[in-house]
C-alpha cells in the first residue's frame, strides 16, 4: 500500500495494519488527485462548503456536504477533490485482496462491486465508527491501539460491503453461545504468545473457524470483553509477572509485553491494578 505515501504526511499520520490503514486527516483548503490500487473511504468530520469532487468520472460535482458524508472510492477509480475550507476526516483504506477475503468469509462470495454514494450523503454508522477511530488515534499509537483500529476498520468495511456494494444484505441468525472449549483455548493461546504483535482480527477469527462478525460476538459472549480489552488485560498480567521476577529492566518489559512505551505500561498498570511498576517490584503489593 505504498500509494498511501503520496498523501502528504503533514495531513495526518498513517496507522497501518495488515493490508489496511487509517488516518485522521486535518488540512486547510487544498486539493488532491489520485488513482488508488485499493479501495478507500472518506468520512467527513467537518462540514464542507462547495466541495468539488470527481470519482471515476470526467464530470465534477460541487456541493455543500455535511458532517458524516461518506465518499467511497473503488479500486482503480480516479479521485479528484478540492475543498475551500479547513477539513477533518477519517481516511480508511482496505487492501483489495484482504477485502475479497473478508467478503468470502463473511458473505461466501468474493465477487462484488463497491457503489459510490451521491455527494453529501450521510452514513450514520460509518460516522459513528469514524468517531471511534478518531478518539483512538488521538489517544496515541501502540500495538493495542492498532488492534482496536484494525477491528474498527474491519467493522467499517463489513458495513460498506453490506450497504454500499452489489452484495445483498444479510441478517445475522445468532450464535448459541460463545466459543467451544477447544476454539477458546486456541485463540487464547495465540493471543498470549503474540502479545508484542499487531494481530488482525481475521487471524483470530480464522483460528476459531468463524466469520469476523460471529467471532466478535462469540468473543464477548465468552469473555465479557472485546479482543482489544482482553489483550490489554493479558499484557498487564504478563508485565506484572515479569516485574515481580525482578530479572528484567522495565525498559525491556514494556517492549516484550507490547505496550507503546514505558509510560503507557505504567498508565495501564495504574488503571488496572491501582499501583505502579515500581511498587510491584519493591513488593509493596
Protein Blocks (a to p, Z undefined) as FASTA:
>chain_A
ZZmmmpcfkloccdddehiacddddddddddddddfbdcddddfbdcehiacdehiabdc
dddddehiacdddehiacddddfbdcddddddddfklmmmmmmmmnopabdcdddddehi
acfklmmmmmmmmmmmmnopcfklmmmmmmmmmmmmmmmmmmmccbdcdddebjfbdcdf
klmmmmmmmmmmmmmpccdfklmmmmnopafklmmmmmmmmnopafklmmmmmmmmmmmm
mmmnomacfklmmmmnopabfklmmmmmmmmnopafklmmnopZZ
